[in-house]
């Protein structure tokens, strides 16, 4: 089963890759569309540059194969191998037993668009200092420059904090010296007359401390502060912002979603069509890791789970209470929200963590501020028409029932 799934996935990715190669010749229709197609179908197995992932890198693919050949290969790789095509057989022998998936659903223009994107990505000028092009999936010089800049700023902050700490220590030492001197001085003595302000301060402070009104006020202030701290703590129950548990397998979103730019939808298959985004099954992991770093200790944990027919016990990070209903497809597929709007910049997280509070107030605030994307959606035409009659130009989620209790609690 695993080999079949891998073969299917690799075949699909290879088809897209070859499509990208053929489009590079300059006959592609739309590089922007090609980038989207590449991200959704090819990026998990192919790099737009020279680097090899599961399949070959796509740089200069238009020079290795003709556009016509690439289109045929992407649409039916198994058929070309079976026909005895020399180039197809050589490519299959190099990567077997994994066979590229057939992309019969892609049109010629789609394939040309992918190839155009690959060519455009490789023709982009590299970042200063010899860094790789961003489109090729590197971090390169840009990331290094950001790191140097942030480290320099961090050093300035440390120096500033050190100076402030030294000044605070000097001030505290001076106060302690004065108080120690006051403790041994009689307010009526000639020496106390030399520091009349401090002497009077000591005397008035003693009287204030013995005052019943002062003690009552201090006690009341303490009760109020303690009560506020207790209420704040109670409101924080069930809020796990910043929660970043250790997982049974060290999976890096920064590597997969960031560096290799694997689309979130590839692993979280339910995000566009169901309530849950779904935790990826081991089969999805094996689509790549049957051939990539298969001997890694972390990948071996996946193999053992499959062999024992046991699920991987991932620790859930984002969790809503049972009394709240949330549907991913409604927000992602209909609302057009990006994953980062709720989950933060996942592509930069080595260890996934909960960035937003996910409280009811946080959700309601979003519904009040977010505009409804009604463009090219006939479902909203009547609502937009009624809304404009009220003289309000921008229709928010709150205007179409986004604040009704039954939307989330039923």
C-alpha positions in Angstrom: 0.0 0.0 0.0 2.8 2.4 1.0 4.7 1.8 -2.2 1.6 2.3 -4.3 0.8 5.5 -2.5 4.3 6.7 -3.0 4.3 5.7 -6.6 1.1 7.6 -7.2 2.3 10.7 -5.4 5.7 10.7 -7.0 4.2 10.1 -10.4 1.9 13.1 -9.9 4.8 15.3 -8.7 7.0 14.2 -11.5 4.3 15.0 -14.0 4.0 18.5 -12.7 7.7 18.9 -12.7 8.0 17.9 -16.3 5.2 20.3 -17.0 7.2 23.0 -15.4 10.2 22.1 -17.5 8.4 22.3 -20.8 6.7 25.6 -19.9 10.2 27.1 -19.3 10.7 27.3 -23.0 8.7 30.6 -23.0 5.4 29.3 -24.4 3.7 29.2 -21.0 0.5 31.1 -20.5 0.6 32.5 -16.9 3.6 32.3 -14.5 1.5 33.5 -11.6 -1.0 30.6 -12.2 2.0 28.3 -12.7 3.4 29.2 -9.3 0.1 28.2 -7.6 -0.1 25.0 -9.6 3.5 24.2 -8.7 3.0 24.9 -5.0 -0.1 22.7 -4.8 1.2 19.8 -6.8 4.9 19.8 -7.3 6.7 21.6 -4.5 6.6 18.5 -2.2 8.8 16.5 -4.6 10.5 19.0 -6.8 12.6 22.1 -6.4 12.5 24.9 -9.0 16.3 25.0 -8.8 19.0 22.4 -9.2 18.5 20.7 -5.8 17.1 17.2 -5.9 14.2 16.4 -3.6 12.2 13.2 -4.2 12.3 14.0 -7.9 14.9 15.9 -9.9 15.3 19.7 -9.8 13.6 21.6 -12.5 16.2 24.1 -13.5 16.8 24.1 -17.3 14.3 21.3 -17.7 13.2 22.9 -21.0 16.7 22.3 -22.3 16.7 18.7 -21.3 13.3 17.9 -22.9 11.0 19.4 -25.5 7.8 21.1 -24.5 5.8 18.5 -26.4 7.5 15.6 -24.7 7.0 17.2 -21.2 3.3 17.6 -21.8 2.9 14.0 -22.8 5.1 12.8 -19.9 3.2 14.8 -17.3 -0.2 13.6 -18.5 0.7 9.9 -18.9 4.2 8.9 -17.6 3.4 5.2 -17.3 2.1 5.1 -20.8 5.3 6.6 -22.1 7.4 4.2 -20.2 5.3 1.3 -21.5 5.7 2.6 -25.1 9.5 2.3 -24.8 10.2 6.0 -25.0 14.0 6.2 -24.4 13.9 9.4 -22.3 10.9 8.2 -20.2 12.5 4.8 -19.6 15.8 6.4 -18.5 14.0 8.8 -16.1 11.9 5.9 -14.6 15.0 3.7 -14.2 16.7 6.5 -12.3 13.9 6.8 -9.7 12.1 3.5 -9.7 10.2 1.9 -8.1 8.5 5.3 -7.7 6.5 6.2 -10.7 5.4 9.8 -11.3 1.6 10.3 -11.1 -0.3 11.0 -14.3 -1.8 14.6 -14.4 -4.4 14.0 -17.1 -6.5 16.8 -15.5 -4.0 19.4 -16.3 -4.4 21.2 -19.6 -1.6 22.1 -21.9 -1.9 25.7 -20.8 -1.6 24.7 -17.2 1.6 22.8 -17.9 3.0 25.7 -19.9 2.1 28.0 -17.0 4.1 25.8 -14.6 7.1 25.7 -16.9 6.9 29.5 -17.3 7.0 29.9 -13.5 10.0 27.6 -13.2 11.9 29.5 -15.9 11.0 32.9 -14.3 12.0 31.7 -10.8 15.4 30.6 -12.1 16.0 33.8 -14.1 15.5 35.9 -11.0 18.7 37.6 -9.9 20.2 36.1 -6.7 20.3 38.1 -3.5 23.5 40.2 -2.9 26.3 38.1 -1.4 25.7 35.0 -3.6 22.5 33.9 -1.8 20.1 31.6 -3.7 16.9 33.0 -5.2 14.0 33.0 -2.8 11.9 31.1 -5.4 14.3 28.2 -5.2 13.3 27.7 -1.6 16.5 28.9 0.1 16.8 31.4 2.9 20.3 32.5 1.7 21.8 35.9 2.2 18.5 37.5 3.0 17.9 35.3 6.0 21.6 35.8 7.1 21.2 39.6 6.8 18.1 39.5 9.0 19.9 37.3 11.5 22.8 39.7 11.7 20.5 42.7 12.0 18.5 41.1 14.8 21.6 39.9 16.6 23.0 43.5 16.5 19.7 44.9 17.9 19.7 42.2 20.6 23.2 43.3 21.7 22.1 47.0 22.0 19.2 45.9 24.1 21.4 43.9 26.4 23.8 46.8 26.9 20.9 49.2 27.6 19.5 46.7 30.2 22.9 46.3 31.8 23.2 50.1 32.2 19.7 50.4 33.7 20.5 47.6 36.2 23.7 49.3 37.3 21.9 52.6 37.8 19.2 50.9 39.8 21.8 49.2 42.0 23.5 52.5 42.7 20.2 54.1 43.6 19.2 51.2 45.9 22.6 51.3 47.6 22.2 55.1 48.2 18.7 54.6 49.7 19.8 51.8 52.0 22.7 53.9 53.2 20.4 56.8 54.1 17.9 54.6 55.8 20.6 52.8 57.8 21.8 56.2 58.9 18.3 57.4 59.9 17.8 54.2 62.0 20.7 55.2 64.3 20.0 58.9 64.5 17.9 60.6 67.2 15.6 63.1 65.6 16.3 65.6 68.4 20.1 65.3 68.3 22.3 67.9 66.7 23.3 65.4 64.0 19.6 65.1 63.0 19.4 68.8 62.5 21.9 68.5 59.7 19.4 66.3 57.8 16.1 67.8 59.0 14.2 66.5 56.0 15.1 62.9 56.6 14.6 63.2 60.3 11.1 64.6 59.8 10.4 61.9 57.2 11.3 59.2 59.7 9.1 60.6 62.4 6.1 61.2 60.1 6.5 57.7 58.6 6.3 56.2 62.1 3.2 58.0 62.9 1.6 57.1 59.5 2.4 53.4 60.1 0.6 53.5 63.5 -2.5 55.2 62.0 -5.6 52.9 61.9 -6.9 54.6 58.8 -3.6 53.9 57.0 -3.6 50.3 58.0 -7.3 49.9 56.9 -6.5 51.5 53.5 -3.4 49.3 53.0 -5.4 46.2 53.8 -8.2 47.2 51.4 -5.7 47.9 48.6 -4.1 44.4 49.2 -7.5 42.8 49.0 -8.4 44.6 45.8 -5.1 43.6 44.1 -5.4 40.0 45.3 -9.0 39.9 44.0 -8.0 41.3 40.6 -5.2 38.7 40.3 -7.6 35.9 41.2 -10.2 37.1 38.6 -7.5 37.4 35.9 -6.4 33.9 36.7 -9.9 32.5 36.5 -10.4 34.2 33.1 -7.2 32.6 32.0 -8.4 29.1 32.6 -8.6 27.1 29.4 -6.4 29.7 27.5 -3.3 28.0 26.2 -1.7 30.8 24.3 2.0 30.0 23.9 1.5 26.3 24.4 4.2 24.4 22.5 4.3 20.8 23.7 7.0 18.3 22.8 5.7 15.9 20.1 6.4 12.2 19.8 8.1 12.9 16.5 10.2 16.0 16.0 8.4 17.5 13.0 9.6 21.0 11.8 7.0 23.2 10.1 9.8 25.7 9.5 11.5 23.1 7.3 8.5 21.6 5.5 6.2 24.6 5.1 8.9 27.3 5.2 12.0 26.0 3.4 10.4 23.4 1.2 7.2 25.4 0.8 4.9 22.4 1.1 1.3 23.6 0.9 -0.6 23.2 4.2 -3.5 21.5 2.2 -1.3 18.7 1.2 -0.9 17.4 4.8 -4.0 18.8 6.4 -6.5 17.4 3.8 -9.7 18.3 5.5 -9.2 22.1 5.9 -11.1 22.9 2.7 -14.0 20.4 3.0 -14.6 19.6 6.6 -14.8 20.8 10.2 -11.4 19.4 11.1 -8.2 20.2 9.3 -7.1 16.6 10.0 -3.8 15.4 11.4 -1.7 13.8 8.5 -1.7 10.1 8.4 1.6 8.2 8.2 0.8 7.4 4.6 1.1 11.1 3.7 4.5 11.2 5.5 5.6 8.1 3.6 4.8 9.8 0.2 8.1 11.6 0.6 10.0 9.7 3.4 9.9 6.4 1.7 12.8 7.8 -0.2 13.9 10.9 1.7 15.9 10.4 4.9 14.4 7.0 5.4 17.2 6.1 7.9 16.6 9.1 10.1 15.8 8.2 13.8 12.6 10.4 13.6 11.4 8.8 10.4 12.1 5.3 11.8 9.4 6.1 14.4 6.9 6.5 11.6 8.0 3.1 10.2 7.6 1.4 13.5 4.1 2.9 14.0 3.1 1.5 10.6 4.6 -1.9 11.2 2.8 -2.2 14.6 -0.4 -0.7 13.1 -0.5 1.9 15.9 -1.4 5.6 15.5 1.2 8.3 16.2 0.1 9.9 19.5 0.5 13.6 18.5 -0.2 16.1 21.2 -3.0 18.5 20.2 -2.0 22.1 20.3 -5.1 24.1 19.3 -8.2 23.0 21.2 -11.5 24.6 21.6 -14.0 23.7 24.4 -16.8 21.3 23.5 -19.3 24.1 23.9 -17.9 25.9 20.8 -18.4 24.9 17.2 -15.8 25.8 14.6 -15.7 24.7 11.0 -12.4 25.0 9.0 -14.0 24.8 5.6 -16.4 27.6 6.3 -13.5 29.9 7.2 -10.8 28.7 4.7 -12.9 27.7 1.7 -15.7 30.1 1.9 -14.2 33.0 3.9 -10.8 32.8 2.2 -8.8 33.1 5.4 -5.1 32.1 5.4 -3.8 29.7 8.0 -1.5 32.4 9.5 -4.5 34.5 10.5 -5.4 32.1 13.3 -2.3 30.0 13.7 0.5 32.6 13.3 3.5 32.3 11.0 3.6 28.5 11.0 6.2 28.4 8.3 8.6 30.0 10.7 7.9 27.6 13.7 10.4 24.9 14.4 8.0 23.7 17.2 4.4 24.4 16.6 2.7 26.6 19.2 -0.6 28.3 19.8 -0.1 32.0 18.9 -3.7 33.3 19.3 -5.8 33.2 22.5 -8.8 31.5 20.6 -11.2 33.0 23.2 -14.7 34.0 22.4 -13.8 37.7 22.6 -11.0 37.1 20.1 -13.3 35.4 17.6 -16.0 38.1 18.0 -13.5 40.9 17.5 -12.4 39.2 14.2 -16.1 38.9 13.1 -16.5 42.6 13.8 -13.5 43.7 11.8 -13.4 41.2 8.9 -15.1 42.2 5.7 -17.1 39.5 3.8 -15.5 38.5 0.6 -18.6 38.7 -1.7 -16.7 39.1 -5.0 -17.7 36.6 -7.7 -19.9 34.8 -5.2 -23.6 34.8 -6.1 -24.5 33.5 -2.7 -23.9 37.0 -1.2 -25.4 39.1 -4.1 -28.8 39.6 -2.4 -27.2 40.3 1.0 -24.9 42.9 -0.5 -27.8 44.5 -2.3 -29.8 44.8 1.0 -26.7 45.9 2.9 -26.0 48.8 0.4 -29.6 50.1 0.9 -28.7 50.9 4.5 -25.9 53.2 3.2 -23.0 51.0 4.6 -20.4 50.3 2.0 -18.4 47.5 3.7 -20.3 44.4 4.8 -18.7 42.8 7.8 -19.1 39.2 9.1 -21.1 40.7 12.0 -23.6 42.1 9.5 -24.6 38.6 8.3 -25.1 36.9 11.6 -21.5 36.6 12.7 -22.4 37.7 16.3 -25.4 35.4 16.8 -24.9 32.9 19.7 -26.3 30.0 17.7 -23.6 30.3 15.1 -21.0 28.8 17.5 -23.1 27.5 20.4 -25.9 25.0 19.6 
